[in-house]
């Protein structure tokens, strides 16, 4: 397994090693061309842009998904939604098992070549094909486990999507490794729009019922597979079995631990649905699933985008404790700035949101949405802890905590379901989310001393904005609701809450200088800025700074040589060109620039803007 310091075994009994603090980087030249200035700002800017593109892509998917939800809620019954959700539970579990963390291993591994990629690709395809066949042939036995009839055609249909998902795992890892989030966002939007949503709605209108959702999943899987492969174009000619296995072993060592953690997380996120499906049936599962999805969309938009951008950035500087801590705290604060107001709006305006999006026949969803909205912030924020543990290689020590989380969910949802039905299940799942958030925060604090206190102080500074947003949203909703017009209530209360949240941020902008610097870096196109002549190189706002020599080709860029810097003395193999990143043809040479001077200076390849 590839651990934080290289290819080291991850011993589950060994305590997580705190990374000692390192001295601040030395000031660079007046022009800001030292390695710390240029490469640190470059990684910061690229991570910020990566988050922006990941966020944009996920928001676009969510908007399309909301549009489809509005249509499908009026075309399909809760029972049909529940049947599709039950089948997708099995397919989602199988997909985690088949991929064995290959994509995460490609991102985490320091050295990677074409033959590693080829071995990973064919391994994922082969394992996915085997499990797809098992799923299709074993459907009569597997379907009743989630409340479906033995003759249901949903699992055989969705096994096709599983096969294409296996072929997508490796190119997805390569795109994340090279921080190519704009390309990923484009493919994901195409998959979510014409493929997933268009197919589902059209077939639902044609009367396909739950199968319409299955065909939509197949269309999305095909679109993502074709798009990711077109962007990365991996080699398809494998080596012999012995050589391929030798390349797979280090990838699977890390990936197995990652998959164990992911399986625990899957059971934690889906145990409540399994309880509902087996104890209450597919109809209640359809109601529960609609409520859960309304809250999972904001969590996926914010937390998912942060995870996509932070994991590869943190992996590059996994041995630098202070910068990991700074990245964690600032990322968590940015997530809170967006998530806390969204949670307030969803909780206060749940009746109007449900009636506008789903219709009056889904009123049973309202109390579930309100419960889930209360825990939207911890549900989103624990994804940052997940990124940190994956980046530092602590996948095995994180795995048992994910399984412990699954245990919380099972015990609390079963207890709540027996006492209060669907509302009790939602309450139990919400309490489990809060407990897991605190457990993962404590675990992350072991990476860098002082993280826990820094995170708690960060959350305290968000309290004034939260209080004012609650007061404004609730007060306006109470005044406007007597009119009986849901859209007016939504618009007025959301506007009041937004004004209160943004206004508080403006008044207290001194407290949020680090967070606002991320916005400025995006507004300026991510161009790095050199340090002041009399001060050290700054730590990036969204991700830690690293040296150009350690960052690797995907983390460097935008380096401009100072007029006072001596001519580059790098050897031609370094100073001339570098291999093109994944997804580009190697025939295009890319220029490099020197950062610093003297025998130990760094030669950094200029990364092309995507």
N, C-alpha and C positions, 0 to 999 in steps of 0.2 A: 504494500500500500504506500502511496505517496503522502507522507506526512508534511508538517509545516516546514521542516528543515530539509526536505528532499525525499529520497526513496527510503523511508524508515518505517518499520512496522508500527502500527498504532496499537499500543498495549492498553486494553481496557482497564487494567488495574493501575496504570500509571496516572497520577494526578495531572491535570492540565497545567502545563508549565507557563507561568506568567512570563511575558516577554519584558525584559528589563528596559527601563527608559533609556533612550539614546540622547546624546547632546544635540542641541539645535544645529542645523546645517550652517556651515560657514557662509558669510556673505559672498555673493557672486560679484563679478565685475560691475562697474557702474552701468554698463549697458544692459545688465540683466541677462547675460548669456551663460552664466554658470550652469552646471548640471542641475543643481537643485532648483534654480529658478525656472529654467525652461522645461525640464522634464516633469517636475512636479506640477507646474501650472498646466502642462499639456495633459497629464493624466487626469487632473481635476476637471479641466474643460471637457475632455472627451467623455468622462463619466457623467458630467452634468448634461452634456448633449445626449449621451446614451439614455439617461433617465428621461429626458424630455421626449425623445423619440419613442421609447418604450411606453411612456405615459400616453403620448398621443395615439399610438397604435391601439393601446388597450382602451382608451376613451372611445376611439372610433368603433371598436368592436362592441363596447358596452352600449353605445347609442344605437347601433344596428340591432343588438340583442334586445334592447328595450322596445324598439319598433316591432320586432318579431313577436315579443311577448304580448304586446297589445293586440296583435292580430291573432296569434295562436290561442290566447286565453278565451277568445270568442269563437274559435273553430274547434277546439278540442275540449274534452271533459276532464275533470280532475282524475278520473280513473285512467284515461289515456296518458295524461302527463305522468301519473304514478307508474304505469307500466314501463314507459320509456326510461324513467329515472331509475327503476329497479334494474333494468338491463344494463344501463350505463354504469351502475355500481360495479357489476361484475367485470365489465370491459375495462373500467378504470383501474381496478385492482390488477387485472391480468397485464395491462400495459406497463404498470410499474415493475412487475416481475420480469417481463420480457426484456426491458431496457437495461436493467442492472446498473443504472447510474453511468452509462457510457458517456452521455453528453456532458455530465458534470466532470467526469474524469478527463475528458479532452480539454475542458476549460482549466482544470486545476493543474494539469501536467505542465512542467516547465519546458521540456524539450519534446517536440512532436514533428514527425515527418510523414510523407505520403504513405509509407507502408503501415505505420500505426493507424492512420485513418482508414486505409483499406481493410485492415483486419477488423477494426471496430465496426465498420459499415456492414460487412458480410456476417459478422457475428450477430448484430442486431436483427438483420433481415432473417437469418436462419432461425433464431430463437422465436421471433415474432410469428414466422410461418408455422412452427410447431405448435405454439399456443393457440393460434387462430384455428388450426385444425381440431385441436382438443376442444376448444370452445364451441365450434360448429357441430362436431359429432357428439359431444357430451351435453348438448342443450337440454334433452329430456330429463337429465338427472340434475343439472345445475339450476335450471329455471325455477323449480319449486323452492329452492333455498332462499329466494328473494320474493316469494309470493306470486310468481308468474306461473301460468299453466304449463304443463310439460310439453304441449305442442306449440308453444309460442315460437314465432319466427324471428323474434327480435335479436336473440343472441347469434344465430347464424348470420343474420344481416350485418351486425356490428363486428363480427369477426373479420370482415373485409376491411373495415376501418382500422382494426388492430394491426393488420399486415402493413398498411401504408404508414401507420405511426411508427412501426419498427424501422422502416426505411428512412424516416425523417429524423431519427434520433441523432445520428452522427452529423449530418449537415447542420442541424440546430446547434449542436455543441460548438462547431467551428464558427458559426456566425456569432455566438456569444463570446467566444474566445477573442475574436477580433473586434468586438464592440460594434458590430454592424447592425445597430438597432433600427436604423432607418429602413434598411432592406427588409429586416424581419417584420417591421410594422406594416410595410407595404404588402407583403405576402399574407400576413395574418388578416389584414383588412379584406383582401380579395377572398380569402377563405371564409371569413365570417359573413361577408355580404352576399355576392352572387351564389356562392357555394352552399354554405350552411343555411343561411336565413332564407335566401331565395328558394332553394329546393324545398325546405321544410314548409314554407307558407303555401307554395304552389301545390304540393302534394296534399297538404291538409285541406285546402279548398277542394281538391279532387276526391276527398273522402278516404284517404289512406289511413287515417287515425294515428295511432302511436307509431306506425311504420314510417310516417312522414318525418318524424324526428330522427329515426335511424338512418334514413336515406340522406338527410341533411348532414349527419355526422360523417357518413361515408364521403360525401362530396367535399366537405371541409378537409378531411384527411388526405384525399387525393390532391387537392389544390395546394396544401402545405407541402406535401412531399415533392410535387413537381417544382414548386417555387424554390424551396430550400436547395434541392439538387441543382437547379439551374444557377443559383447564386454561388455555390461552393464547388461544383464539378469535381468531386473526389475521384481518385483512380478506382477503376472497377476490376482490375486484374489482380487477384490475390496471389500471395506467395503460397508455398506448400503448407500443409497442416502444422508441421512442427514449428516452422518459422512464425506462422501466424499466431500460434498459441503462445510462443515466447513473447510476442508483442502485446498480446491481450492480458497476460498475467498481471503486470503492474497496473493496467487500467482497471481490471476487475477487482484488484485488491482494494483500491479506493472506492470503486463503484459499488462493491458489495456492501461496504459499510454505509455508503450513502443510500443505497436501496433499502437496507434494513430500517434506517431512519425514516425514509419516505413511506415505507409500508406502515410503520407505526403512525405517521402523520395521516396516512390515508384512512386507517381504521379510526383514528381520532376524529377526523372530519366527516366520516360516513357512518360511524357506529350508531348515531342517532337515527339516521335514515333506515339502517338495517332493523333497528328496534321497531320503528313505525311500520315498516313493510311487513315484518313477521307478526307483530302483535296486533296491528290495527288494519292492515290491508293497503292496497294500492291507491284507493280513493283518498284516505287521509295522507298517504305519502305524497299524492299530488298537491294537496293543500300545503303540507309542510315544505315540500320542495319549492313551491312558488315563493313562500316567505323567505326561505333560506337563500334562494337565488337573488332576490331583491337586495339582500344585504351582502351577498358574496360578490356581486358586481363591483360595488365601491371598494371592497377589500382587495379584489383582484386588480382593479385599476391602479390603486395607490401602492399597496404592498407588493403586488406582482411586478410592477414597473421598477420599484426600488430594488427588489431582489435581482432582476435581470441585469441592472446596471452595476449594483454594488458587488455582487459575487465575483465577477472577473477582476474588478478593480482591487478589491480586498485580497484576492488570491495573489496578486502581483506584489503586495507589500505585507504578506502575512507574518513576517518576522519583526515588523516595526510596531511595537505596542502603542506608543503615544499617537501615532497617526491613525492606527486602527480605531483607537478610542475616539479621536476627533471625528473620524468619518461616521462612526456609529451614532454619536450624540447629535451631530448636525443632521444626519439622515432621519433619525427618530423625531427630531424637532420639525423638520419639513413635513414628515408624514402627519404629525399632530396638527400642523397648521391647516392641512386640507381635510383630515379625517374628523376632527372634533366638530367643526361646523356641519359637515355632512351628517354625522350621527345625530346632532340636535335636530336638523331639519327632518330626517327620516322618522325620528321618534315622535316629534310633536305633530307632524303632518301625515302620519301613517294612514289615517282614514281616507284623506283626500288622495294620497299617492295610490293606494290600492284601488279605489273606485275609478280613478282616471286611467290607470294602466290595465287593470284586470277586469273591472266591471263590478257591479253590486253583488253578483253571485259569489264573489270571492271574499266576502266580509270576514269569514273565519280566519283569514290571513292576518288581519290587522293586529291583534295582540301579539302574534308571533313576531311580526316585523318590529314592533316596539321593543320587545325583549332583545332581539338580535341587535337593534340599533344601539342599545346601551353598552354593548361590548364590541362595537365596531373598531374603536381605537386599539384595545389590546389585541384583537384578532388580526389587525393589520400590522401592528408594531412587532409582534413576535417573529414576523418574517425577516426582520433585520437581524435578529439573533440567529436565525437559521442561516442567513447569508454569512455571518461571521464565523459560525462553527464549521460550515462547509469550506470556507476560504482558508481557515487555519488547519484543516485536515482532521478536526476532532469529530469525525463522522460517527465513529463507534461509540464514543462517550455521549454523543447527542442522541444516538439511536434509542438507548433504553429510556431516555426522557420522553421521546415520542411515544413509545409503547406505554409508558406510565400515563401520558396524556390520554391515550386510547382507553386505558383502564378507568380514568376519571369519567370519561364520557359515558362508558357503558354503565357504570354504577349509578351515576347521577341521572342519566336519562331514563334508565329503567325505573329507578325510584320515583322520579318525577312523573313518568307516564302512568305508573300504577296509582298515584295520588290524584293527579289533575289532568290526565289525558295529554293531548297535543301541547297544551300550554306548559304542562309539567315537563315534557320532553325538551321544549325550547328553553325553559328555565335551567334545567340540568345541563344542557349543552353550553349555555351562556356562562354558568358558574365554572365549568371545566375550562373554558377559554381563559378566564381571568387567572385561574390557578396556573395554567400552563404558561401564560405570559410572564408571571412572576418567577416561575422556575427557570425559564429560558433566560430571563434577565440576570438572575443570579449566576447561571452557568456562564453567560457571556462576560460577567464581571471578573471571572477568574483569568481571562486572557490578559487583562490590563488592570492593575490596581487603580482604584479610584473611579472605575466606570459606573458603578452603582450610584454613588453620590452625584456624579455629574449628570446622569440621566434623571434622577429624582429632582435635582435643582432645575433642570431644563423643563420638566413637566410643570413645576410650580409657576414658572413665568407665563405659562399658557392659561392659568386660571382666570385672570381678569377677562380675557377675550371670550372664554367659555361661558362665564356668568352673564356677560352682556349679550351674547348671542342667544342664550336660552331665554333671557328676559324679553328681548326684542321679538324673537320668533313666536313665543307663546303668547305674549301680549297682543300682537297683531292678529294672530290666529283666533283668539277669543273674541276680538272685536269684529272680525270679518265673517266668521262662521255663520252667524245668524242670517246672512244673506242667502245661504244655501247654494252657493255657486262654487263648486270645488276648484275650478281653475283659477278663479279670482282669489280664493283663500290661499292656494298654493303660491301664486305669483306674489301676492302682497307679503305673506309671512316669509317666504324665501328671500325676497328683496330686503326686508327689514333685518333678517338674520345675517345676510351677506354684508350689508352696510355696517352693522354692528361689529362683525368680525374684522372686516378690512379696516374700519375706522380705528379700532383698538390697536391693530397692527401698526398703523401709521403713527398713532400717538406714542406707542411704546417701541418705535423702530430702533431705538438705541439698544434695546434688549435683544433684538433679532438681527443684529448687524451681520452675523455669520450666515444666517439663512438668506437674507436679502442679497448677499454677495453672490449666491448661486444664480439668482435671477439676473443680476447684472452681467455675470459671465455668459449667460444664455443670450441676453440682449446684445452683447458685444460680439456674438458669433463664436464665443469660446476662445478668443485669442488670448494667449497667456500674457501676463504682465510681469516684467522683471521686478526684483526687489528694489527697495530704496537703497541709495548708496550707503546710508548709515545704518541699515538694519538687516537682519537675516532674511533669508527667503521665507516667504509665508507658507503656511500649510494650507492646502487647497480647501475650499469650502465644502465640497461634496465628497471628496475622496482624498486619501493621503497622497503625499508627494513621494516620489521615488527617484532614484538616480537613473539617468538614461541608460547606463550600462546594465542595471539590474532589471529595468522595466521590460525589456524585450521589445521587438519591433512593433507590436501592437499598441504599446503604451507610450511611444515616443512621438514627437512631431512638433511642427511649428517652431523649430529651433533656428534662430537667426544669429549668425556669427557677428561678434562685435568688431568694429573697425580696428580696435587695438589688439585683437586676438591674432597670434602668429598663424602662419599658414598651417593647414591641416597636415599632420604627419601620420595619419592612420594608414595602414597598409591598404593596397588597392582592393583587397577582398572585403575590407570594411568600409573604406571611404568612398568607393565607387558606387556600387549598387548593392541592393540586398534582395533576397527572394521576395517575390510578390506575395501579399497576404492571401489567405484562403479566399477563393471566389474571384481571383483575377488571374489572367494568363501570365506565366513567368517570363514572357518575352518582353514585357515592358519594364525598362530599368527605372529605378526610382532614385533621385538624388539624395545625398546625405549632407549633413553640415556638422561642423565641429562645435562642441560646447566646452569652453575652457581652453587651457593651454598647458604645455608641459608634457612630460612622458606619461602621466597618469590621466590625462584628460579623456573625456568620453566622446566617441563618435556616434552620433544618433541619426538614424534614417528618418527622413522627413515623411511622415505618414500622409497619404493623400486624403483630402477631404472627401467624405462620402456624399 
